[in-house]
Amino acid sequence: MIYLRLFWEFFKVGLFSVGGGLATLPFLYSLGAKTGWFGTADVADMLAVSESTPGPIGVNMATYVGFDCGGVLGGVVATIGLITPSVIIIVLIAKALQAFRKNRYVDAAFHTLRPASTGLIAAAGWSVVVLVLVNLDAYRASGLFSDLLQWKNLLLFAAIWALTNLVKPLKRLHPVVFLALAAVAGIVFRLGGA
């Protein structure tokens, strides 16, 4: 039964998350809350793993959740569930697109899908920023502004942003280099007891 549920839930995510991997985040938050398969912090971990591994974010996340819930078969089933709507839609669109591409309604639909998917991605990105950089629970408990921000994460974010945007020779480095440096920093912070 878990395999059918994994397929169905990720089929719905794949069907409605227009805009790619980050657009799946709002659906994943909802899925985690509804099923209890994972929590909000788990989504951040899944995103970190998905960003650090080859392949589309949504597919990596579906595989991760499916594997966690149902082993290897669960990972395969969730992944197939996620990609099935795209495969079906692409086959249908490929057959009909040339005939209807000049249609003003089809053109208008494509035109409005761009800002909609951009909004979904921006909302997902913002939710990750808040999850990683803000600690509302600590702030509510203490009432101190200093507890509102997760300072180590904020410093790491600022350092990587500065290195990738302001230091010209580093702009050309592959993002994997920065992900590896962040992983090393996390290990050092954790082992250092910080």
Disulfide bonds with the S-S distance in Angstrom:
none
